[in-house]
């Protein structure tokens, strides 16, 4: 594992104990779109840890999945875009 050029260290992580569908939630970033524009993405799933923490996992237009920990807003199902 330490053969990677950009490897720095390992950290103990919480154990994921459940995965829940995104349920229509969206996440919004004020300046993460092209040229610093707003960006909103669908939540693909929520990862739930043994400590009760839920992390939103999004998928972008290219099909790449990542966590949404740095999102500026979480938009519930049926609500309009973030303002």
N, CA, C and O atoms as a GROMACS GRO file, in nm:
protein
  332
    1UNK      N    1   0.081  -0.118   0.000
    1UNK     CA    2   0.000   0.000   0.000
    1UNK      C    3   0.086   0.126   0.000
    1UNK      O    4   0.047   0.226  -0.060
    2UNK      N    5   0.199   0.123   0.064
    2UNK     CA    6   0.283   0.242   0.072
    2UNK      C    7   0.366   0.263  -0.055
    2UNK      O    8   0.448   0.355  -0.059
    3UNK      N    9   0.346   0.181  -0.156
    3UNK     CA   10   0.417   0.198  -0.282
    3UNK      C   11   0.359   0.311  -0.366
    3UNK      O   12   0.420   0.351  -0.465
    4UNK      N   13   0.243   0.364  -0.328
    4UNK     CA   14   0.181   0.472  -0.404
    4UNK      C   15   0.253   0.603  -0.376
    4UNK      O   16   0.283   0.636  -0.261
    5UNK      N   17   0.281   0.676  -0.480
    5UNK     CA   18   0.355   0.802  -0.471
    5UNK      C   19   0.290   0.903  -0.377
    5UNK      O   20   0.359   0.975  -0.304
    6UNK      N   21   0.156   0.909  -0.378
    6UNK     CA   22   0.086   1.009  -0.297
    6UNK      C   23   0.035   0.954  -0.164
    6UNK      O   24  -0.047   1.018  -0.098
    7UNK      N   25   0.082   0.836  -0.124
    7UNK     CA   26   0.040   0.777   0.004
    7UNK      C   27   0.095   0.858   0.120
    7UNK      O   28   0.212   0.895   0.120
    8UNK      N   29   0.010   0.887   0.219
    8UNK     CA   30   0.056   0.962   0.334
    8UNK      C   31   0.043   0.882   0.463
    8UNK      O   32   0.140   0.869   0.538
    9UNK      N   33  -0.077   0.826   0.491
    9UNK     CA   34  -0.096   0.752   0.615
    9UNK      C   35  -0.230   0.678   0.612
    9UNK      O   36  -0.312   0.698   0.522
   10UNK      N   37  -0.250   0.592   0.709
   10UNK     CA   38  -0.376   0.522   0.726
   10UNK      C   39  -0.450   0.581   0.845
   10UNK      O   40  -0.389   0.628   0.941
   11UNK      N   41  -0.582   0.578   0.838
   11UNK     CA   42  -0.664   0.624   0.950
   11UNK      C   43  -0.769   0.519   0.978
   11UNK      O   44  -0.820   0.454   0.886
   12UNK      N   45  -0.802   0.500   1.106
   12UNK     CA   46  -0.910   0.409   1.142
   12UNK      C   47  -1.042   0.473   1.099
   12UNK      O   48  -1.068   0.590   1.128
   13UNK      N   49  -1.124   0.397   1.032
   13UNK     CA   50  -1.251   0.448   0.982
   13UNK      C   51  -1.367   0.378   1.054
   13UNK      O   52  -1.353   0.268   1.107
   14UNK      N   53  -1.479   0.445   1.056
   14UNK     CA   54  -1.599   0.383   1.112
   14UNK      C   55  -1.644   0.271   1.020
   14UNK      O   56  -1.628   0.280   0.898
   15UNK      N   57  -1.701   0.167   1.076
   15UNK     CA   58  -1.748   0.054   0.998
   15UNK      C   59  -1.886   0.085   0.938
   15UNK      O   60  -1.977   0.126   1.010
   16UNK      N   61  -1.900   0.065   0.807
   16UNK     CA   62  -2.029   0.081   0.741
   16UNK      C   63  -2.112  -0.043   0.771
   16UNK      O   64  -2.069  -0.155   0.744
   17UNK      N   65  -2.232  -0.022   0.826
   17UNK     CA   66  -2.318  -0.134   0.864
   17UNK      C   67  -2.446  -0.143   0.780
   17UNK      O   68  -2.517  -0.243   0.784
   18UNK      N   69  -2.474  -0.036   0.704
   18UNK     CA   70  -2.594  -0.038   0.620
   18UNK      C   71  -2.579   0.059   0.504
   18UNK      O   72  -2.505   0.157   0.512
   19UNK      N   73  -2.650   0.030   0.398
   19UNK     CA   74  -2.660   0.120   0.284
   19UNK      C   75  -2.807   0.140   0.256
   19UNK      O   76  -2.884   0.044   0.246
   20UNK      N   77  -2.847   0.267   0.244
   20UNK     CA   78  -2.987   0.302   0.224
   20UNK      C   79  -2.996   0.378   0.091
   20UNK      O   80  -2.911   0.463   0.065
   21UNK      N   81  -3.097   0.350   0.006
   21UNK     CA   82  -3.112   0.425  -0.119
   21UNK      C   83  -3.122   0.575  -0.095
   21UNK      O   84  -3.166   0.619   0.012
   22UNK      N   85  -3.082   0.653  -0.194
   22UNK     CA   86  -3.082   0.799  -0.184
   22UNK      C   87  -3.218   0.860  -0.157
   22UNK      O   88  -3.226   0.967  -0.098
   23UNK      N   89  -3.324   0.794  -0.199
   23UNK     CA   90  -3.460   0.838  -0.166
   23UNK      C   91  -3.501   0.973  -0.221
   23UNK      O   92  -3.590   1.037  -0.164
   24UNK      N   93  -3.439   1.019  -0.329
   24UNK     CA   94  -3.478   1.146  -0.389
   24UNK      C   95  -3.404   1.267  -0.332
   24UNK      O   96  -3.428   1.379  -0.377
   25UNK      N   97  -3.317   1.247  -0.235
   25UNK     CA   98  -3.237   1.358  -0.181
   25UNK      C   99  -3.137   1.404  -0.285
   25UNK      O  100  -3.094   1.327  -0.371
   26UNK      N  101  -3.100   1.532  -0.277
   26UNK     CA  102  -2.995   1.590  -0.362
   26UNK      C  103  -2.899   1.668  -0.274
   26UNK      O  104  -2.933   1.710  -0.163
   27UNK      N  105  -2.779   1.687  -0.325
   27UNK     CA  106  -2.680   1.770  -0.255
   27UNK      C  107  -2.641   1.884  -0.347
   27UNK      O  108  -2.642   1.871  -0.470
   28UNK      N  109  -2.606   1.996  -0.286
   28UNK     CA  110  -2.576   2.118  -0.363
   28UNK      C  111  -2.445   2.178  -0.316
   28UNK      O  112  -2.419   2.188  -0.196
   29UNK      N  113  -2.363   2.218  -0.412
   29UNK     CA  114  -2.240   2.291  -0.386
   29UNK      C  115  -2.253   2.427  -0.455
   29UNK      O  116  -2.297   2.434  -0.570
   30UNK      N  117  -2.216   2.533  -0.386
   30UNK     CA  118  -2.230   2.668  -0.442
   30UNK      C  119  -2.132   2.697  -0.554
   30UNK      O  120  -2.163   2.776  -0.644
   31UNK      N  121  -2.013   2.635  -0.551
   31UNK     CA  122  -1.910   2.671  -0.649
   31UNK      C  123  -1.832   2.551  -0.704
   31UNK      O  124  -1.715   2.566  -0.738
   32UNK      N  125  -1.894   2.434  -0.713
   32UNK     CA  126  -1.821   2.315  -0.758
   32UNK      C  127  -1.848   2.279  -0.904
   32UNK      O  128  -1.787   2.186  -0.957
   33UNK      N  129  -1.938   2.351  -0.970
   33UNK     CA  130  -1.966   2.324  -1.111
   33UNK      C  131  -1.858   2.384  -1.200
   33UNK      O  132  -1.762   2.443  -1.151
   34UNK      N  133  -1.874   2.368  -1.332
   34UNK     CA  134  -1.777   2.423  -1.427
   34UNK      C  135  -1.758   2.573  -1.406
   34UNK      O  136  -1.855   2.648  -1.399
   35UNK      N  137  -1.634   2.615  -1.398
   35UNK     CA  138  -1.605   2.758  -1.382
   35UNK      C  139  -1.650   2.816  -1.250
   35UNK      O  140  -1.672   2.937  -1.240
   36UNK      N  141  -1.666   2.733  -1.148
   36UNK     CA  142  -1.708   2.783  -1.017
   36UNK      C  143  -1.856   2.809  -1.005
   36UNK      O  144  -1.899   2.886  -0.919
   37UNK      N  145  -1.935   2.746  -1.091
   37UNK     CA  146  -2.080   2.764  -1.088
   37UNK      C  147  -2.144   2.667  -0.988
   37UNK      O  148  -2.079   2.572  -0.944
   38UNK      N  149  -2.271   2.690  -0.953
   38UNK     CA  150  -2.340   2.597  -0.863
   38UNK      C  151  -2.355   2.459  -0.926
   38UNK      O  152  -2.363   2.446  -1.048
   39UNK      N  153  -2.359   2.357  -0.842
   39UNK     CA  154  -2.373   2.218  -0.887
   39UNK      C  155  -2.465   2.144  -0.792
   39UNK      O  156  -2.448   2.152  -0.671
   40UNK      N  157  -2.563   2.073  -0.846
   40UNK     CA  158  -2.653   1.989  -0.767
   40UNK      C  159  -2.649   1.848  -0.825
   40UNK      O  160  -2.659   1.829  -0.946
   41UNK      N  161  -2.634   1.748  -0.737
   41UNK     CA  162  -2.631   1.608  -0.780
   41UNK      C  163  -2.726   1.525  -0.695
   41UNK      O  164  -2.754   1.558  -0.580
   42UNK      N  165  -2.774   1.416  -0.753
   42UNK     CA  166  -2.860   1.321  -0.683
   42UNK      C  167  -2.779   1.240  -0.582
   42UNK      O  168  -2.663   1.209  -0.606
   43UNK      N  169  -2.841   1.208  -0.470
   43UNK     CA  170  -2.780   1.114  -0.376
   43UNK      C  171  -2.812   0.974  -0.424
   43UNK      O  172  -2.928   0.936  -0.434
   44UNK      N  173  -2.709   0.898  -0.454
   44UNK     CA  174  -2.725   0.760  -0.499
   44UNK      C  175  -2.763   0.672  -0.381
   44UNK      O  176  -2.853   0.588  -0.391
   45UNK      N  177  -2.692   0.691  -0.269
   45UNK     CA  178  -2.715   0.609  -0.150
   45UNK      C  179  -2.661   0.681  -0.027
   45UNK      O  180  -2.582   0.775  -0.037
   46UNK      N  181  -2.706   0.634   0.089
   46UNK     CA  182  -2.653   0.680   0.217
   46UNK      C  183  -2.580   0.564   0.280
   46UNK      O  184  -2.635   0.455   0.291
   47UNK      N  185  -2.456   0.586   0.322
   47UNK     CA  186  -2.382   0.485   0.397
   47UNK      C  187  -2.401   0.516   0.545
   47UNK      O  188  -2.377   0.629   0.588
   48UNK      N  189  -2.443   0.417   0.622
   48UNK     CA  190  -2.468   0.435   0.766
   48UNK      C  191  -2.361   0.357   0.842
   48UNK      O  192  -2.339   0.239   0.817
   49UNK      N  193  -2.294   0.425   0.936
   49UNK     CA  194  -2.186   0.362   1.011
   49UNK      C  195  -2.236   0.306   1.143
   49UNK      O  196  -2.348   0.332   1.186
   50UNK      N  197  -2.149   0.230   1.207
   50UNK     CA  198  -2.182   0.172   1.337
   50UNK      C  199  -2.202   0.279   1.444
   50UNK      O  200  -2.262   0.253   1.548
   51UNK      N  201  -2.153   0.400   1.419
   51UNK     CA  202  -2.170   0.512   1.512
   51UNK      C  203  -2.295   0.593   1.482
   51UNK      O  204  -2.323   0.692   1.549
   52UNK      N  205  -2.372   0.552   1.380
   52UNK     CA  206  -2.497   0.621   1.345
   52UNK      C  207  -2.479   0.737   1.248
   52UNK      O  208  -2.574   0.811   1.223
   53UNK      N  209  -2.362   0.753   1.193
   53UNK     CA  210  -2.336   0.861   1.097
   53UNK      C  211  -2.382   0.818   0.959
   53UNK      O  212  -2.357   0.706   0.917
   54UNK      N  213  -2.450   0.910   0.888
   54UNK     CA  214  -2.493   0.883   0.750
   54UNK      C  215  -2.413   0.972   0.656
   54UNK      O  216  -2.403   1.093   0.677
   55UNK      N  217  -2.356   0.912   0.553
   55UNK     CA  218  -2.279   0.984   0.453
   55UNK      C  219  -2.347   0.969   0.319
   55UNK      O  220  -2.374   0.858   0.274
   56UNK      N  221  -2.375   1.082   0.254
   56UNK     CA  222  -2.437   1.080   0.122
   56UNK      C  223  -2.332   1.043   0.017
   56UNK      O  224  -2.222   1.097   0.017
   57UNK      N  225  -2.368   0.952  -0.073
   57UNK     CA  226  -2.283   0.914  -0.186
   57UNK      C  227  -2.354   0.962  -0.312
   57UNK      O  228  -2.469   0.927  -0.337
   58UNK      N  229  -2.283   1.043  -0.391
   58UNK     CA  230  -2.342   1.096  -0.514
   58UNK      C  231  -2.276   1.031  -0.636
   58UNK      O  232  -2.171   0.968  -0.625
   59UNK      N  233  -2.340   1.048  -0.749
   59UNK     CA  234  -2.282   1.002  -0.875
   59UNK      C  235  -2.293   1.118  -0.973
   59UNK      O  236  -2.400   1.179  -0.987
   60UNK      N  237  -2.183   1.149  -1.043
   60UNK     CA  238  -2.185   1.262  -1.136
   60UNK      C  239  -2.224   1.216  -1.276
   60UNK      O  240  -2.252   1.099  -1.299
   61UNK      N  241  -2.225   1.310  -1.370
   61UNK     CA  242  -2.269   1.281  -1.507
   61UNK      C  243  -2.179   1.179  -1.576
   61UNK      O  244  -2.222   1.112  -1.670
   62UNK      N  245  -2.054   1.166  -1.531
   62UNK     CA  246  -1.962   1.068  -1.590
   62UNK      C  247  -1.971   0.932  -1.521
   62UNK      O  248  -1.901   0.839  -1.561
   63UNK      N  249  -2.056   0.919  -1.418
   63UNK     CA  250  -2.074   0.793  -1.348
   63UNK      C  251  -1.978   0.772  -1.233
   63UNK      O  252  -1.969   0.661  -1.181
   64UNK      N  253  -1.904   0.875  -1.192
   64UNK     CA  254  -1.811   0.864  -1.080
   64UNK      C  255  -1.886   0.886  -0.949
   64UNK      O  256  -1.960   0.984  -0.934
   65UNK      N  257  -1.866   0.797  -0.855
   65UNK     CA  258  -1.930   0.808  -0.724
   65UNK      C  259  -1.831   0.862  -0.622
   65UNK      O  260  -1.713   0.828  -0.625
   66UNK      N  261  -1.880   0.947  -0.532
   66UNK     CA  262  -1.797   0.998  -0.423
   66UNK      C  263  -1.885   1.047  -0.310
   66UNK      O  264  -2.006   1.066  -0.327
   67UNK      N  265  -1.823   1.068  -0.193
   67UNK     CA  266  -1.902   1.118  -0.081
   67UNK      C  267  -1.929   1.268  -0.098
   67UNK      O  268  -1.856   1.337  -0.169
   68UNK      N  269  -2.033   1.314  -0.032
   68UNK     CA  270  -2.074   1.454  -0.043
   68UNK      C  271  -2.050   1.529   0.087
   68UNK      O  272  -2.124   1.621   0.121
   69UNK      N  273  -1.946   1.490   0.160
   69UNK     CA  274  -1.918   1.552   0.290
   69UNK      C  275  -1.899   1.703   0.283
   69UNK      O  276  -1.932   1.773   0.378
   70UNK      N  277  -1.848   1.755   0.173
   70UNK     CA  278  -1.823   1.899   0.162
   70UNK      C  279  -1.937   1.978   0.102
   70UNK      O  280  -1.919   2.095   0.069
   71UNK      N  281  -2.054   1.917   0.087
   71UNK     CA  282  -2.168   1.986   0.024
   71UNK      C  283  -2.212   2.106   0.107
   71UNK      O  284  -2.203   2.107   0.229
   72UNK      N  285  -2.261   2.208   0.037
   72UNK     CA  286  -2.311   2.329   0.103
   72UNK      C  287  -2.455   2.313   0.152
   72UNK      O  288  -2.497   2.382   0.245
   73UNK      N  289  -2.531   2.222   0.088
   73UNK     CA  290  -2.671   2.203   0.127
   73UNK      C  291  -2.718   2.064   0.088
   73UNK      O  292  -2.673   2.007  -0.011
   74UNK      N  293  -2.810   2.009   0.167
   74UNK     CA  294  -2.880   1.884   0.137
   74UNK      C  295  -3.024   1.921   0.108
   74UNK      O  296  -3.087   1.991   0.187
   75UNK      N  297  -3.077   1.876  -0.004
   75UNK     CA  298  -3.211   1.914  -0.049
   75UNK      C  299  -3.303   1.793  -0.036
   75UNK      O  300  -3.282   1.692  -0.104
   76UNK      N  301  -3.406   1.801   0.050
   76UNK     CA  302  -3.499   1.690   0.068
   76UNK      C  303  -3.580   1.662  -0.059
   76UNK      O  304  -3.594   1.750  -0.144
   77UNK      N  305  -3.633   1.542  -0.072
   77UNK     CA  306  -3.718   1.509  -0.186
   77UNK      C  307  -3.835   1.606  -0.199
   77UNK      O  308  -3.898   1.641  -0.099
   78UNK      N  309  -3.863   1.649  -0.319
   78UNK     CA  310  -3.978   1.737  -0.344
   78UNK      C  311  -3.952   1.884  -0.323
   78UNK      O  312  -4.037   1.966  -0.358
   79UNK      N  313  -3.838   1.921  -0.269
   79UNK     CA  314  -3.808   2.064  -0.250
   79UNK      C  315  -3.732   2.116  -0.370
   79UNK      O  316  -3.665   2.041  -0.441
   80UNK      N  317  -3.744   2.247  -0.392
   80UNK     CA  318  -3.677   2.311  -0.504
   80UNK      C  319  -3.527   2.317  -0.486
   80UNK      O  320  -3.475   2.271  -0.384
   81UNK      N  321  -3.458   2.374  -0.583
   81UNK     CA  322  -3.311   2.384  -0.574
   81UNK      C  323  -3.268   2.472  -0.458
   81UNK      O  324  -3.344   2.556  -0.410
   82UNK      N  325  -3.144   2.452  -0.416
   82UNK     CA  326  -3.090   2.533  -0.306
   82UNK      C  327  -3.081   2.679  -0.351
   82UNK      O  328  -3.056   2.708  -0.468
   83UNK      N  329  -3.102   2.769  -0.256
   83UNK     CA  330  -3.094   2.911  -0.292
   83UNK      C  331  -2.971   2.974  -0.233
   83UNK      O  332  -2.947   3.093  -0.252
   0.00000   0.00000   0.00000
